[in-house]
Amino acid sequence: MRIGIYGGTFDPPHLGHLRAAELARESFCLDRVWFMVSPAPPHKRDREKAPFSVRFAMTEIAVKENPYFEASDFEARHRLSYTVDTMRALKREFPHDFFLIVGEDSFLEFPTWKDYQVLVRENNIIVIKRKWTPFSPPSWSHTLSLKIKHLREGERDCGEGIFFLSCATLPISSSMVRGKIREGLSIRYLVPEGVRKYIIKEVLYR
């Protein structure tokens, strides 16, 4: 099977996450997308987060309507924090072809990630980029002689490698959602309705 690995804190998961995952699934012939909820992402240690159990519960709610999506606690169960270690552990445990799904901002920051050279050489990677910005691979990718394929929304590639997908993403972020909650504003239509009700019930982000 072709499995997309979409990692994040999902604090909270929002419709932008779901749309990006759906575009990746459709464009790259993915059989499933696993939303890999990170217990303690190294690049976000300085920010207070909702407990892992809460973020995982919200992610399960967010993906339950899509039969191709699944929330995963793989990193928490294996006490993993770094993506390069997660991808290696997944390959040891499952006989699937994995595709790491990341946003363009995260891809540009790869040189700050643990063993990023190993990460990009060992894995299929799907980079979701905003449709309205020009396609320009980062300079460090040339240093590593990476061959990057560029697709536009509506095109498909069922092969392997490193891809940039230019598509119409939703301009939503988890920080935006948390900010609106703190300001007493509505988050309806920014997050799945089940997630919105969970946040209200648990009195999160106040």
N, C-alpha and C positions, 0 to 999 in steps of 0.2 A: 504493500500500500504506500501511497504518497501522502505523507503527513506533514502539515504545516505546524511549526512551533512558534506560537505568538506569545512572547514573554512580557511580563510587566507587573507592576504593583497592583494595577486595577483598583485604584483607591479614589473614587469608585470606577467600575467599568461603565462606559458610556456608548452611545450609538456610533461615535466615530470609530471606536475599537471594532465594533461588529461590522461596520461597513468596510473597513480596511481588510478585515479577515475574509469577508465574502468576496471582495474583488480579487484577493490573492488566490482563494480557492478556485474561483471561476477561471482566472487567467492562466493558472499553472496546473490545472487538472488534478488538484488535490482531492484525495478521498475524504480526509478529515482535517480539521484544524483544532489543535490542542491549545487552549489558553493556559499557559504555564504561569501560575500565580507565584511570584517571587516572595519568599519569606523575608529576605533581608538583602535587597539589591545594594551592592557596594557603592554605587554612585548616588544613592539617596539615603545614606546613613545619617545625614545631618538633619533630615526632615522627619518629624513625628508622623507616624502612619497609623491607620486603623489596624487592629490586631489581624494576624494572618487569617484566623478562623472567620473573621467578619468579611474580609476581602474575598476569601474563597467562597463563602456563602453567597455573596453578591454576584460573583462571577458565574456560579452555578445557575443562579436565577437568570442572569443576562443571556446565557447561551441555550437555555433549555428549549426554546422554541425552534431552534435550528438543528435538524437531525445530523448535520455535518460537523457541528461544534461540540466541544467537550471541555469542561474545566479540569485542570490537572494539578495535583498537589505533589508531583514527582520531585520537585526541588526540595520541598519541605521534608518529605519522607526520606530523602537521601542526604539531607543536610548539605545541599549544594547552593552556592551563591554566584559562581562565575559561569557565564554562558558557555565558554569553551569546555568546561568540565561537564556541564549539563548535556551538551550535545554528544560528548564521548560516552557518557553513561547511558544515554538513550540508545545509542547504536549497539552497545554491549547487551542491552536488555531486550530490545525489540528488533525483529527482522524487517524493518520498514525503511523506506527512503525518506529521509527527513529534510525539510526545507525551513530554514530559520527565517521568520518574518520580522522585519524591523522597519521603523520609520527612517526617513532620510536623515533627520537630525541625529539619531543614534548611530547610523552608519558613518556619518562624518566624524563622530567622536570615537570610532573604533580604536585609533591609536592609544587611547587612554584605557582601553579594556585589557584585561589579563590575556596574554598570549594571542593578541589579535591576529598576528600573522598566521598562526596555526588555525585560528578560527576560520579565516577566509579561505585558506588553502584546503581545509578538510571538509568544508560544508557547502551545501547548496544554500544560497541566500536570496531572499526576495526583499528588495528595498521599495517601500511604498513612498512615492514622492508626490508633491502637489502638482497638479496638471499645469498650472499657470507659470511655473518656473522652468527655465531652460535646463536641458539635460547636460550635466557637466560632472563627470566622475572626479572625486577628490584627488589631489596630487599624490597622496600616499598610495593610491591604488596603482598608479603608473610605476611607482618604485617597486611594487611587488609584481609587476607585469600581469595584473589581473585582466582577464577578458570579460567585460561586462556587456550583457545584452540589454537593449532598451526596448520595452514594449509600451504601447499606449493602450488605454482602456478600450476593450473590445477585441484586442488581439489575444492570441493564445500561444503558449509554448509549453509542450508537455515533456521537454527535455530536462537537462540538469545544468547547473552552473550558478553564476551570479547574475541577477536580473534587477534592473530598475523598472518599476511599473509607474508610469505617469497616469494619474487617475484623479477623478473628482472626489476628494475626501471631504468629510464633514469637519468644519472648523470648530471642533469641540476638544477640550482638554479636561483632565480630571481636576486640575487646579482651578479651572473656570467653574466647574460644578461645585467644588468645595467653597469657592468664594461667594457664589450666589447663595448657597445655603447660609453662610455666615451673615450675609446681608439681608436675609429673610426674603429672598426672591425665589420665584418658581424655577424648578429644574425639569418641569414637564417637557417632554419631547427632546431632552438632552440625554436622558438615560432611559433604559427600558422601564416600563411602568412598574414591573415587579421590583426592580431595584429602587425606584423612587419610594415605593411603599415601605420597603425594608428600611431605608434610611430614615424615614419618618418614624417608623415603629421603634427603631433602636436609638433614635435621637443622635444621629451621627453628625460630625463636622460642625457642631455648634460652638 
